[in-house]
């Protein structure tokens, strides 16, 4: 039987205390292990851990919330004038022009329009983890749709593609560039490749509890054959030993698209450092942020079969994923996590849940908290 959680460890600023107390008292957190953190501008206003096994210092894999590291790394190249979004990808990566891809722009590539969510035959798990080898195979692939004619979620390959652009410009993989230029200088608790000495802080994610009948919320639309082909093999293993082996490997490798390791505070701090600065000047200018957050595509995603809007790597709010106002940008994760910044409120938000909520994707509780915080900051 689920026992409602009515207490938590951490700090909540006064304006948000009734919100968190109310959710806890209603038992909405259940017995899940959850971290929630938020900055309002440069002020930490929420930093809590809820649940029997998690603390504010715990680290978990937030799946596609990892993609925020890709966006910020690309943003830093834009900021420095080293990358042009409207240039052909082949300007930086000549081999990419093969198989009808010479005209694909960086903008198209990083907004899920390039038709490269997978290769045929599919990339193996080892090839997905090796960004250099994965990039060679993607460069040889003819797009699965005509580039620019549609968009579809490049769930893991966007990390490989983004990493190769960074490597061609800087000589470093995206993970190396992010570590040296963003994470380490700002002491962010958001890692692409978890150092071995931090493993004791890591918690393994837990699979979704079995749900049946009316308790099992369906996706608004079932992915078609392309989605099944692209997304195959993405579930958390049910076997506990295999789950632990895979999690340890994923944390050590740190795939940019889905394998970061972070705390909720680290996720929120990445957005706060990038937009307002916590340890110094903001990482990115307001104009660079505006370029990254500008919507590029909107409609039904060809891979996951539901409504989505994307900026440059970032997700934008849509019905069912309303994490902020129209200028907000960020990314959710398959396991329930969420990270975003909302320029209207100044809120930078991070959320991680240890057990995947049904049916997968952003935890509905994270969205309710984000929406409620927005209404507190911007009352009607």
C-alpha positions as CSV (number, residue, x, y, z in Angstrom):
1,X,0.0,0.0,0.0
2,X,1.3,3.4,-0.9
3,X,1.9,5.6,2.2
4,X,1.5,9.3,1.5
5,X,4.6,11.4,2.1
6,X,3.9,14.4,4.2
7,X,7.4,15.7,4.9
8,X,10.5,16.5,2.9
9,X,14.1,17.5,3.3
10,X,15.3,20.8,2.1
11,X,14.4,24.4,1.5
12,X,11.3,26.1,0.1
13,X,11.1,29.9,-0.1
14,X,8.0,31.4,1.6
15,X,5.9,32.2,-1.5
16,X,6.1,28.5,-2.6
17,X,5.7,26.8,0.7
18,X,1.9,26.5,0.6
19,X,2.2,24.9,-2.8
20,X,4.7,22.2,-1.7
21,X,3.0,21.6,1.6
22,X,-0.4,21.2,-0.1
23,X,0.9,18.6,-2.6
24,X,2.6,16.7,0.2
25,X,-0.4,16.7,2.5
26,X,-2.6,15.4,-0.3
27,X,-0.3,12.5,-0.7
28,X,0.5,13.3,-4.3
29,X,4.2,12.4,-3.9
30,X,3.2,8.9,-2.6
31,X,6.3,6.9,-1.7
32,X,8.3,8.0,-4.8
33,X,11.8,9.3,-4.5
34,X,11.8,12.8,-6.0
35,X,14.0,15.9,-6.2
36,X,12.7,19.3,-7.1
37,X,14.8,22.5,-7.4
38,X,14.2,26.0,-8.8
39,X,15.9,29.3,-9.1
40,X,14.0,32.6,-9.4
41,X,16.6,34.6,-11.2
42,X,19.8,33.9,-9.3
43,X,18.0,33.0,-6.0
44,X,17.6,29.3,-5.1
45,X,13.9,29.2,-4.0
46,X,13.2,25.5,-4.0
47,X,15.6,22.6,-3.2
48,X,13.9,19.5,-1.8
49,X,14.1,15.7,-1.7
50,X,11.1,13.6,-1.0
51,X,11.0,9.9,-0.4
52,X,12.6,7.1,1.6
53,X,15.9,6.7,-0.3
54,X,16.8,10.0,-2.0
55,X,18.6,13.1,-0.7
56,X,19.2,16.5,-2.2
57,X,22.7,15.2,-3.1
58,X,21.6,12.1,-4.9
59,X,22.4,11.8,-8.6
60,X,20.2,10.1,-11.2
61,X,20.0,9.7,-15.0
62,X,17.3,12.1,-16.3
63,X,17.2,10.6,-19.8
64,X,16.4,13.3,-22.4
65,X,16.8,16.2,-19.9
66,X,20.4,15.4,-20.8
67,X,19.7,17.2,-24.2
68,X,19.9,20.5,-22.4
69,X,23.7,20.0,-22.3
70,X,23.7,19.8,-26.1
71,X,21.7,23.0,-26.5
72,X,23.9,25.0,-24.2
73,X,27.0,23.7,-25.8
74,X,25.8,24.6,-29.2
75,X,24.7,28.0,-27.8
76,X,28.3,28.6,-26.6
77,X,29.6,28.1,-30.1
78,X,26.9,30.5,-31.4
79,X,27.9,33.0,-28.7
80,X,31.5,32.8,-29.8
81,X,30.7,33.2,-33.5
82,X,32.1,29.7,-34.3
83,X,28.8,28.3,-35.7
84,X,26.2,29.5,-38.1
85,X,22.8,27.8,-37.8
86,X,21.9,28.5,-41.4
87,X,25.2,27.1,-42.8
88,X,25.1,23.6,-44.4
89,X,26.2,21.0,-41.9
90,X,28.8,19.9,-44.5
91,X,30.7,23.2,-44.1
92,X,31.9,21.8,-40.7
93,X,31.6,18.1,-41.4
94,X,32.3,17.4,-45.1
95,X,31.5,13.7,-45.0
96,X,27.9,14.5,-43.9
97,X,27.1,15.6,-47.5
98,X,26.8,12.0,-48.6
99,X,23.5,10.3,-49.6
100,X,21.6,13.5,-50.4
101,X,22.4,15.5,-47.3
102,X,24.6,18.3,-48.8
103,X,21.9,21.0,-48.3
104,X,20.9,20.1,-44.7
105,X,21.5,23.1,-42.5
106,X,22.7,23.1,-38.9
107,X,19.3,24.6,-38.0
108,X,17.4,21.7,-39.6
109,X,19.8,19.1,-38.1
110,X,19.3,20.4,-34.5
111,X,15.5,20.8,-34.7
112,X,14.8,17.2,-35.6
113,X,14.2,17.8,-39.4
114,X,17.1,16.0,-40.9
115,X,15.5,12.5,-41.2
116,X,18.3,10.8,-39.2
117,X,16.6,9.5,-36.1
118,X,18.2,6.1,-36.8
119,X,20.1,4.3,-39.5
120,X,19.2,1.2,-41.5
121,X,20.2,-1.2,-40.1
122,X,19.7,0.3,-36.7
123,X,22.7,1.6,-34.7
124,X,23.7,-0.8,-32.0
125,X,23.8,0.3,-28.4
126,X,27.6,0.4,-28.6
127,X,27.4,2.5,-31.8
128,X,25.0,4.9,-30.1
129,X,27.4,5.3,-27.2
130,X,30.4,6.0,-29.4
131,X,29.6,9.4,-30.8
132,X,32.5,9.3,-33.3
133,X,31.6,5.9,-34.8
134,X,27.9,6.8,-34.6
135,X,28.6,9.9,-36.6
136,X,30.4,8.0,-39.3
137,X,27.4,5.8,-39.8
138,X,24.9,8.6,-39.7
139,X,26.9,10.5,-42.3
140,X,26.6,7.6,-44.7
141,X,22.8,7.2,-44.2
142,X,20.2,8.5,-46.6
143,X,17.6,10.4,-44.6
144,X,14.4,8.5,-43.6
145,X,12.4,11.4,-45.0
146,X,13.2,14.3,-47.2
147,X,15.0,16.8,-45.0
148,X,12.8,19.8,-44.1
149,X,9.6,18.1,-45.2
150,X,8.8,16.8,-41.7
151,X,10.3,16.5,-38.3
152,X,10.6,13.6,-35.9
153,X,12.3,13.1,-32.6
154,X,16.0,12.2,-33.0
155,X,15.9,10.6,-29.5
156,X,19.6,9.5,-29.2
157,X,21.1,10.5,-32.6
158,X,20.7,14.2,-31.9
159,X,23.4,13.8,-29.3
160,X,25.7,12.1,-31.8
161,X,25.0,14.7,-34.5
162,X,25.5,17.6,-32.1
163,X,28.6,16.1,-30.7
164,X,30.2,15.7,-34.1
165,X,29.5,19.3,-35.0
166,X,31.2,20.4,-31.8
167,X,34.1,18.0,-32.5
168,X,34.6,19.3,-36.0
169,X,34.7,22.9,-34.7
170,X,36.7,22.5,-31.5
171,X,38.5,19.2,-31.8
172,X,36.7,18.0,-28.7
173,X,33.6,15.8,-28.3
174,X,30.5,17.5,-26.9
175,X,31.0,15.7,-23.6
176,X,34.6,17.1,-23.4
177,X,33.6,20.5,-24.5
178,X,30.7,20.7,-22.0
179,X,32.9,19.5,-19.1
180,X,35.7,21.9,-19.8
181,X,33.7,25.0,-20.9
182,X,30.4,24.7,-19.0
183,X,30.1,22.2,-16.2
184,X,33.5,22.4,-14.5
185,X,33.9,26.2,-14.5
186,X,30.4,26.6,-13.0
187,X,30.6,23.6,-10.6
188,X,27.4,22.1,-12.0
189,X,25.9,18.9,-10.6
190,X,25.1,17.8,-14.1
191,X,27.6,15.4,-15.7
192,X,28.2,13.9,-19.1
193,X,30.2,10.9,-17.8
194,X,30.0,10.5,-14.0
195,X,33.4,10.5,-12.3
196,X,33.9,7.2,-10.5
197,X,34.4,8.9,-7.1
198,X,30.8,10.2,-7.4
199,X,29.2,6.8,-7.9
200,X,28.2,6.5,-4.2
201,X,25.8,9.4,-4.8
202,X,24.1,7.7,-7.7
203,X,20.8,6.0,-7.5
204,X,19.5,3.6,-10.1
205,X,16.2,4.4,-11.7
206,X,13.3,2.1,-11.1
207,X,10.9,0.7,-13.8
208,X,7.3,1.8,-14.1
209,X,4.9,0.0,-11.8
210,X,2.5,-2.3,-13.6
211,X,-0.7,-0.5,-14.5
212,X,-3.8,-1.9,-16.2
213,X,-7.2,-0.8,-17.4
214,X,-8.3,2.8,-16.7
215,X,-5.3,3.3,-14.5
216,X,-3.0,3.1,-17.5
217,X,-3.1,6.5,-19.3
218,X,-2.5,6.0,-23.0
219,X,-0.4,8.3,-25.2
220,X,-2.6,10.7,-27.2
221,X,-1.6,8.9,-30.4
222,X,0.2,5.6,-30.9
223,X,3.5,5.9,-32.7
224,X,3.5,4.3,-36.1
225,X,6.0,1.9,-37.7
226,X,8.7,4.5,-37.9
227,X,8.4,5.4,-34.2
228,X,8.6,1.7,-33.2
229,X,11.7,1.2,-35.4
230,X,13.5,4.3,-34.0
231,X,12.6,3.9,-30.4
232,X,13.1,0.1,-30.0
233,X,15.2,-0.9,-27.0
234,X,14.7,2.3,-25.0
235,X,12.9,0.8,-21.9
236,X,14.4,0.4,-18.5
237,X,15.3,-3.3,-18.1
238,X,12.9,-5.1,-15.7
239,X,15.7,-7.4,-14.4
240,X,17.3,-5.7,-11.4
241,X,20.9,-6.9,-12.1
242,X,20.7,-5.9,-15.7
243,X,19.2,-2.6,-14.8
244,X,22.1,-1.9,-12.5
245,X,24.8,-2.9,-15.0
246,X,23.2,-0.8,-17.7
247,X,22.8,2.2,-15.4
248,X,26.5,2.1,-14.3
249,X,27.6,1.9,-17.9
250,X,25.3,4.7,-18.9
251,X,26.5,7.0,-16.1
252,X,30.1,6.3,-17.0
253,X,29.7,7.0,-20.7
254,X,27.3,10.0,-20.4
255,X,25.6,10.0,-23.8
256,X,24.7,13.6,-24.5
257,X,21.1,12.9,-25.6
258,X,20.0,10.6,-22.8
259,X,22.8,9.5,-20.4
260,X,23.7,12.5,-18.3
261,X,23.8,12.1,-14.5
262,X,22.4,15.0,-12.4
263,X,20.6,16.3,-9.4
264,X,17.5,18.4,-9.8
265,X,19.5,21.3,-8.4
266,X,22.2,20.7,-11.1
267,X,19.5,20.8,-13.8
268,X,18.0,24.0,-12.5
269,X,21.5,25.6,-12.1
270,X,22.4,24.9,-15.7
271,X,19.5,27.0,-16.8
272,X,20.2,29.7,-14.2
273,X,23.9,29.9,-15.1
274,X,23.1,30.1,-18.8
275,X,20.5,32.9,-18.5
276,X,21.3,35.0,-15.5
277,X,24.5,33.7,-14.0
278,X,25.1,32.3,-10.6
279,X,28.9,32.2,-10.3
280,X,29.6,35.1,-12.6
281,X,28.2,36.5,-15.9
282,X,25.5,34.5,-17.7
283,X,27.0,31.8,-19.9
284,X,24.9,33.0,-22.9
285,X,23.6,36.4,-24.0
286,X,19.9,37.1,-24.3
287,X,20.1,37.1,-28.1
288,X,21.8,33.6,-28.2
289,X,19.1,32.3,-25.8
290,X,16.4,33.8,-28.1
291,X,17.9,32.0,-31.1
292,X,18.0,28.6,-29.3
293,X,14.5,29.0,-27.9
294,X,12.9,30.3,-31.1
295,X,10.4,27.7,-32.4
296,X,11.6,25.9,-35.5
297,X,8.9,23.3,-36.1
298,X,5.4,22.5,-34.7
299,X,2.9,19.8,-35.3
300,X,2.7,16.0,-35.1
301,X,6.1,14.4,-34.5
302,X,6.8,11.7,-37.1
303,X,8.6,9.5,-34.7
304,X,6.6,9.7,-31.4
305,X,3.3,10.4,-33.0
306,X,2.2,13.3,-30.7
307,X,2.2,17.1,-30.9
308,X,5.5,18.7,-30.3
309,X,7.3,22.0,-30.9
310,X,11.1,22.3,-31.0
311,X,13.6,25.1,-30.9
312,X,17.3,24.4,-31.4
313,X,17.4,21.0,-29.5
314,X,15.1,22.4,-26.9
315,X,11.4,21.4,-26.5
316,X,8.8,24.2,-26.4
317,X,5.6,24.0,-24.4
318,X,2.6,22.3,-26.1
319,X,-0.7,20.9,-24.8
320,X,0.3,18.0,-22.6
321,X,3.7,19.5,-21.9
322,X,2.9,22.9,-20.6
323,X,5.9,23.7,-18.5
324,X,5.9,27.5,-19.0
325,X,4.9,30.4,-21.2
326,X,5.4,30.6,-25.0
327,X,9.0,31.8,-24.5
328,X,9.9,28.9,-22.1
329,X,12.4,26.3,-23.3
330,X,13.8,23.1,-21.9
331,X,13.4,19.3,-22.2
332,X,11.7,16.5,-20.4
333,X,12.9,12.9,-20.1
334,X,11.4,9.4,-20.6
335,X,11.8,8.6,-16.9
336,X,9.7,11.6,-15.8
337,X,12.3,14.3,-15.3
338,X,12.0,17.9,-16.5
339,X,14.3,20.9,-16.8
340,X,13.4,24.3,-18.2
341,X,13.7,28.1,-18.0
342,X,10.8,30.5,-18.4
343,X,12.0,34.0,-19.3
344,X,8.6,35.5,-18.2
345,X,8.9,34.4,-14.6
346,X,12.7,34.0,-14.4
347,X,12.3,30.5,-13.1
348,X,14.9,27.8,-13.8
349,X,13.5,24.4,-12.8
350,X,14.8,20.9,-12.3
351,X,12.8,17.8,-11.4
352,X,13.8,14.1,-11.2
353,X,11.7,11.1,-10.1
354,X,13.4,7.8,-9.5
355,X,10.5,5.6,-10.7
356,X,9.2,6.1,-14.2
357,X,5.6,7.4,-14.1
358,X,3.1,5.9,-16.6
359,X,3.0,6.1,-19.5
360,X,6.6,7.5,-19.6
361,X,7.7,11.0,-20.4
362,X,7.3,14.0,-18.2
363,X,5.8,13.3,-14.7
364,X,2.4,15.1,-14.6
365,X,3.3,16.2,-11.0
366,X,6.3,18.1,-12.4
367,X,4.0,20.0,-14.8
368,X,1.5,20.8,-12.1
369,X,4.2,22.2,-9.9
370,X,5.8,24.2,-12.7
371,X,2.4,25.7,-13.7
372,X,1.5,26.5,-10.1
373,X,4.9,28.3,-9.6
374,X,4.2,30.3,-12.7
375,X,0.8,31.4,-11.4
376,X,2.4,32.4,-8.1
377,X,5.0,34.6,-9.8
378,X,2.6,35.9,-12.4
379,X,-0.8,36.1,-10.6
380,X,-3.8,36.7,-12.8
